Amino acid sequence: MIFVDYPGHFVAGLLLAAFAVLIVFAFRGTAILAVFSRAGSPCHEVLKAKLKRQRLLLMLLQYAAVMVLLLVVWNPSRSKEREIFSRNSVLALFDTSQSMSIAEDAQKTRLDKAITAFTERFCPSEQPRSAGTQPQGPQYRIFGFDRQTYYSGSVGLLRRWGSQTDLHSAFALLNKYSDRKADSAEAAAKAGTDANMVAGAVIFTDGQAADKNIETYPPFSPRLSAGVPRPVAGAKLSNGKDFQIVLIGVGSRQPQRDIAIRSITAPSRVAIDTAYNVQVAISARALKDEPVTIELLQDDRIIDSNQLYPHKLSPGKSRYSQSRFEPYEAIVEFTVGADTLGSHTLSARAKPLEKEVNPANNQRSTVVEVTEEQQLKVLFYCQVANFNVGKIRQALARDDKIQLDLGLDAIKNPALSQDAMQTCGYTKLPDRREELYKYDIIILGPCNAGSLTDAQVDGLYSFVVDRGGGLILLPARAGSGGQIWTNDKIQSLMPVIIPDSSGLSQTDNSGHIELTFEGIDSKIISQTDPDLIGDALISAYCRITDTKPAASTLATVRDTPVICVHRVGRGRVCLINISQPFLLYRQDRDGGLLQKLMSGLTSYVGRVANVEAGVELFAQRVGEESDKVRFSAYVCDKSFAPVSGANVLLNVKGQALSMNQASPGYYAAEIENAGDQSIVATAQAEINGVFLGEKTIAVNLPPVQTEMAEIELDEEFLVALAKRLNGKYVHVEDLAKDSAQMFQAQVQIGSETRMTSAWPTWLLLLPLS
């Protein structure tokens, strides 16, 4: 015990001495007797003798009272040690995405079940406690998460039904709180408030996350930051860790009845008055014996339907052992006629099953652009007049989509008048690039390499590489072998490698044309076309040493390539290596196989029209499961140099956007909510009032995997994720009633020593009384 207000030895001794003197004077014999009796009274002598005997005791008692008073004034105190506790906080995160809106039983959504389990099992104590009482459990901080994590404050303020679940944002929040400093915890405890050290987190979710690749989630190893006191012995968390994560799976363990449209596939662009196929991929789960009805809608109008029975569906992959719970998969095909110009929305819709829990995935849409046949401006130039040239010209003339210019540089008689020369088709190959650029396709027939000027060769090269035009090469002039292919730039355009002595016809290897896999995929001609397997036998014109690495062989004759294509720069080059192509022409069959081959090849290589030469446009999804689409455009001038500072306008889905420049010649823009599997977009560019070009694309995009595409509880993923995060997984139905004991209500963070008065211990007065 010490005296906090002790005045010091000198002053204390002086006070004690002064009071002693005063008491001695106060208890003098005559003075005290005068208090009790008068002098001369009968008892005066008796009292005098008695007081003399007790005067010393009275003096001591009076002096003791003075000393007690001095002790009280000097504030006797003792040191007392007090433990400092901090009430723990636990983060409660609730998945509020669309899949949590599934009502599996009694019209109660998964989120409602999660909130009920949280309230009943964890029993958060939010009421203020009285002084001196300990909290019944930790304090809970309520958060929700879908595309991002947000603070809610209470379960009643959770936002509902976000479009997607991003667990990465939730774990970023946990990392933030697990490493947070708590240097002010002790100060908060001294002030009588809670420092709220975060002890762990409970996460309610059904496991339908946008990213289910376990490897993308880093192992969770929380540590207390510098300055944060660790729990003392006997006050550790339930699992001995500084931070504990508990994943709670919400949802039925039994698969729910559901039918889903996985994808709808159709050509992005078709020609008017043609027919095209539409493929619809479906999956169904927990079916009984009732049929599944799939409807096809065009612009919200039903145009066809199909019924599928479970016994005709193919079993798919299943996580369940019961056969009746296996998902079924099927492809449904429809044929649609393109009878109206413009963009048309095609939707595949599945009629909901009885007691189906997820009708949100019963429909998908795509867009089909119906257009007029694109007119291709074609220059057919050759220096030989023979049956091959004549029949190829006739085949091209039969094609309605081709606007043909014939350059027949074969007349040698200079006596002919200029008019007669033009009438007979005596036309030179243009020397200027600008004159070549106005064509979409150039077909180069038999020519003598020595007759082509350097400007013409350079123009042909630039026509393909820069402008993006299509070039079709026919066999060289008879007797000249492969002379035209000795030019370096022409050889770089060739899709194959041909030796110099290969100009001999291979009539001994005649046979029918056979399409390769690339040829079937290119759709230059149908594999089942009757003209393809007709009676005409042909042979390859040249022996081909090898095809170039980027080239595709579309057709062969006895394993010798006869049609080869590759891309050079922005354009395509095709070699027709057929010895006598006129044999494929049939007058009685609208040109026969020759007309079909030339029509298909011109469509295949003539991808860049004249108006589109100055603009390239590309589209791709931002992430496989995103409904955001990024558009990239490349803009060039008439010399095909990149243009900076151009005004580029993008028209897509009925809205116009201005594309921003990313680098010289390159422009970009993004749109959201583009869930269709195909999309039609147009980019127009101009600078200083000069129109540079216009490009329209119709592309098929990967189907968007929406939140509602799969709604089953994914326990396998959650168990693996809990292991990855050094936490544990519990199904919501397996939560114990004392789940709140997973986390300590409070933790000792230190202690303090205080000086407290000794007088509250009133027993000290007993020996002084």
Helices and strands as residue ranges (DSSP letters): E 2-3, H 9-26, H 29-36, H 44-73, E 76-95, G 98-101, E 103-105, E 108-109, H 110-117, I 118-122, E 139-145, E 149-151, G 155-157, H 167-178, H 185-190, E 197-205, G 214-216, E 244-249, E 258-265, E 269-271, E 274-285, E 292-298, E 301-308, G 310-312, E 314-315, G 323-325, E 328-338, E 342-350, G 359-361, E 363-371, E 376-382, H 387-397, E 402-408, H 418-423, H 433-437, E 441-444, G 449-451, H 454-465, E 470-473, G 483-486, H 488-493, E 496-497, G 507-509, E 514-515, H 517-522, G 530-533, E 546-547, E 552-557, E 560-568, E 571-576, G 581-584, G 587-589, H 592-605, G 610-612, E 615-621, E 629-635, E 647-652, E 655-658, E 660-663, E 666-671, E 678-687, E 690-700, G 707-709, H 715-724, E 728-731, G 732-734, G 739-742, E 746-757, G 762-764, H 765-768
